[in-house]
Amino acid sequence: MELRIEDLRSRFDFWTVKHPAIQSFKWEDHTLVGSWNFAVSSVVLYILGVFVVKFLLSFRDKPVRLGFIPVVHNLVLTVGSLAMFVGCLNATLAEVRQSNWLWGKSSGAEWVLCFPHGTRAVGPVFFWSYVYYLSKFYELLDTVILIFKKRPLSFLHVFHHATVIFMCFFWLQDTQSLQIIALLTNTAVHVIMYTYYFLCSINCPPPWKKVVTNVQIVQFVFSFICGVATLWLHFSGPGCAGMYAFCFNLVFNASLLFLFLNFHSKQYGGSKVSKGSTAGRTRRSLQARKQK
C-alpha cells in the first residue's frame, strides 16, 4: 500500500513538475502566442466579434440551440481550473523546497510574493502561468455561449474577458511578482464558479448562486492584502521583479472589485429593498381595509 501511494506521488510529480516539457519551459516573446501583436489582435477581434455576432443574431427571435456544448464547456473549465490549481501549487512547493538559488537570503513565502530582480519566466511555475494564459482564450467561449443563448451581456463580463488576457501576458512578459497567488486564488474560485455553471447547464442549479459572487469579491480583497505585502518587500529590500505589470494588475483588480461590488449591490441588495417595499405596501393595504 505504501509503495502504491509513493508510486502515485511520483506520477503526480512527473505530470505537474518533472515532465520534460514542464521542466524545459521558457517564455519566448518571439513566438506567435507569446507576441504582443497576438495578444492585442485577439482582444480586438474578440470585442469586434461580440458586436458582429450580437448584430447578426438580432434578426433571430429565438436563442440558438447549443445542446450539450455549454455542459461540456463548463465541465472542461471546472476540471481545467482544478488541474491548473493543483499543478501550480505542486510546482510552487517544489520550487520552494529546491530554492538553492535563494542563497538563504529570503524565505519561500517571500519568493511567492516577490520574485527577485533578474527572475526569468522559465520552469514549472511559469509553465502553469502559461497554461493559465492560454486558458483565457478558451474562456472567450463564455461570451459566445451567452450571445447564442440571448442572455444579457454585461460590461463587467466583456471587460473582464478582454483585459485578463493582457494581465496574463504581462505576468510572463514582465515576470510579475505575486502572479502565483493570483493564479492559485483565481483557479480555486473558478472551480467553484464553473461547477455552479456546470450544474446549472444540466438543470440542477445549486442554491449557492450568491456564493459565486462573494468568493470573487473575497479573492480581490485578498489579492490587495497580498499586494500590500509585495509593496512592502519591494520598498524595504532590493526590489521585486515585474512591478510595472504589478501596477497594471493592481488597477485591473481594483476596477473588477468595484464592478463586482456594484453587481452584488444590484443583484442582491435590490432584492431586499424590493421585498421590504412589497411588505410595506401589504401592511398599508391591510391597515386601509381595517379602517374601512
VENWO-V852223 format. One record per pair of residues at least 12 apart in sequence whose ideal C-beta (glycine too) atoms are under 8 Angstrom apart, sorted by the first residue. I is the first residue (numbers start at 1). GAP is how many residues later the second one is. If there is no record, write none. Layout:
i=I gap=GAP
i=I gap=GAP
This chain:
i=12 gap=78
i=13 gap=77
i=13 gap=81
i=16 gap=70
i=16 gap=71
i=16 gap=74
i=16 gap=75
i=16 gap=108
i=17 gap=73
i=17 gap=74
i=17 gap=77
i=17 gap=107
i=21 gap=106
i=22 gap=69
i=22 gap=101
i=22 gap=102
i=22 gap=105
i=23 gap=100
i=23 gap=101
i=25 gap=97
i=25 gap=98
i=25 gap=99
i=25 gap=101
i=25 gap=102
i=25 gap=105
i=26 gap=94
i=26 gap=95
i=26 gap=96
i=27 gap=93
i=27 gap=94
i=27 gap=95
i=27 gap=99
i=27 gap=103
i=27 gap=145
i=27 gap=146
i=29 gap=144
i=33 gap=101
i=34 gap=138
i=34 gap=139
i=36 gap=133
i=36 gap=137
i=39 gap=126
i=39 gap=127
i=39 gap=130
i=42 gap=95
i=42 gap=123
i=43 gap=119
i=43 gap=120
i=43 gap=122
i=43 gap=123
i=46 gap=94
i=46 gap=97
i=46 gap=115
i=46 gap=116
i=47 gap=111
i=47 gap=115
i=50 gap=93
i=50 gap=97
i=50 gap=103
i=50 gap=108
i=53 gap=91
i=53 gap=94
i=53 gap=95
i=54 gap=93
i=54 gap=99
i=57 gap=90
i=57 gap=91
i=57 gap=93
i=62 gap=88
i=63 gap=85
i=63 gap=86
i=63 gap=87
i=64 gap=84
i=64 gap=85
i=66 gap=79
i=66 gap=82
i=66 gap=83
i=69 gap=76
i=70 gap=75
i=70 gap=79
i=70 gap=127
i=70 gap=131
i=71 gap=127
i=71 gap=130
i=71 gap=131
i=73 gap=68
i=73 gap=69
i=73 gap=72
i=74 gap=120
i=74 gap=123
i=74 gap=124
i=74 gap=127
i=75 gap=119
i=75 gap=123
i=76 gap=62
i=77 gap=58
i=77 gap=61
i=77 gap=62
i=77 gap=113
i=77 gap=117
i=77 gap=120
i=78 gap=112
i=78 gap=113
i=78 gap=116
i=78 gap=117
i=78 gap=120
i=80 gap=55
i=80 gap=58
i=81 gap=54
i=81 gap=106
i=81 gap=107
i=81 gap=109
i=81 gap=110
i=81 gap=113
i=82 gap=105
i=82 gap=109
i=84 gap=44
i=84 gap=47
i=84 gap=48
i=84 gap=51
i=84 gap=99
i=84 gap=103
i=85 gap=98
i=85 gap=99
i=85 gap=102
i=85 gap=103
i=85 gap=106
i=87 gap=41
i=87 gap=44
i=88 gap=37
i=88 gap=40
i=88 gap=41
i=88 gap=44
i=88 gap=92
i=88 gap=95
i=88 gap=96
i=88 gap=99
i=89 gap=95
i=91 gap=32
i=91 gap=33
i=91 gap=34
i=91 gap=36
i=91 gap=37
i=92 gap=20
i=92 gap=33
i=92 gap=88
i=92 gap=92
i=94 gap=30
i=95 gap=13
i=95 gap=16
i=95 gap=28
i=95 gap=29
i=95 gap=30
i=96 gap=12
i=96 gap=15
i=96 gap=16
i=99 gap=12
i=106 gap=131
i=110 gap=123
i=112 gap=66
i=112 gap=68
i=112 gap=69
i=113 gap=64
i=113 gap=65
i=113 gap=68
i=113 gap=113
i=113 gap=116
i=113 gap=117
i=113 gap=120
i=113 gap=127
i=114 gap=63
i=114 gap=64
i=114 gap=116
i=114 gap=119
i=114 gap=120
i=114 gap=123
i=114 gap=126
i=114 gap=127
i=115 gap=60
i=115 gap=61
i=115 gap=62
i=115 gap=125
i=115 gap=126
i=115 gap=127
i=116 gap=122
i=116 gap=124
i=116 gap=125
i=117 gap=121
i=117 gap=122
i=117 gap=123
i=117 gap=124
i=118 gap=123
i=119 gap=56
i=119 gap=122
i=120 gap=55
i=121 gap=51
i=121 gap=52
i=121 gap=54
i=125 gap=55
i=126 gap=46
i=126 gap=49
i=128 gap=55
i=129 gap=39
i=129 gap=42
i=129 gap=43
i=129 gap=50
i=129 gap=54
i=130 gap=42
i=132 gap=36
i=132 gap=51
i=132 gap=54
i=132 gap=55
i=133 gap=32
i=133 gap=35
i=133 gap=36
i=133 gap=38
i=133 gap=39
i=136 gap=25
i=136 gap=28
i=136 gap=29
i=136 gap=32
i=137 gap=28
i=139 gap=22
i=140 gap=21
i=142 gap=15
i=142 gap=19
i=143 gap=14
i=143 gap=15
i=143 gap=18
i=154 gap=109
i=155 gap=104
i=156 gap=100
i=156 gap=103
i=156 gap=104
i=156 gap=107
i=159 gap=96
i=159 gap=100
i=160 gap=96
i=160 gap=99
i=163 gap=89
i=164 gap=88
i=166 gap=82
i=167 gap=81
i=167 gap=82
i=167 gap=85
i=170 gap=72
i=170 gap=74
i=170 gap=75
i=170 gap=78
i=170 gap=79
i=171 gap=71
i=171 gap=74
i=171 gap=78
i=173 gap=72
i=174 gap=67
i=174 gap=68
i=174 gap=70
i=174 gap=71
i=175 gap=66
i=175 gap=67
i=176 gap=65
i=176 gap=66
i=176 gap=67
i=176 gap=69
i=176 gap=70
i=176 gap=73
i=177 gap=53
i=177 gap=57
i=177 gap=63
i=177 gap=64
i=177 gap=65
i=177 gap=66
i=177 gap=69
i=178 gap=45
i=178 gap=48
i=178 gap=49
i=178 gap=52
i=178 gap=68
i=178 gap=71
i=179 gap=63
i=181 gap=42
i=181 gap=45
i=182 gap=41
i=182 gap=67
i=185 gap=34
i=185 gap=37
i=185 gap=38
i=186 gap=33
i=189 gap=26
i=189 gap=27
i=189 gap=30
i=192 gap=19
i=192 gap=20
i=192 gap=23
i=193 gap=19
i=193 gap=22
i=193 gap=23
i=196 gap=12
i=196 gap=13
i=196 gap=15
i=196 gap=16
i=210 gap=58
i=213 gap=47
i=213 gap=50
i=213 gap=51
i=213 gap=54
i=213 gap=55
i=214 gap=50
i=216 gap=44
i=217 gap=40
i=217 gap=43
i=217 gap=44
i=217 gap=47
i=220 gap=33
i=220 gap=36
i=220 gap=37
i=220 gap=40
i=221 gap=36
i=223 gap=30
i=224 gap=26
i=224 gap=29
i=224 gap=30
i=224 gap=33
i=227 gap=19
i=227 gap=23
i=227 gap=26
i=230 gap=16
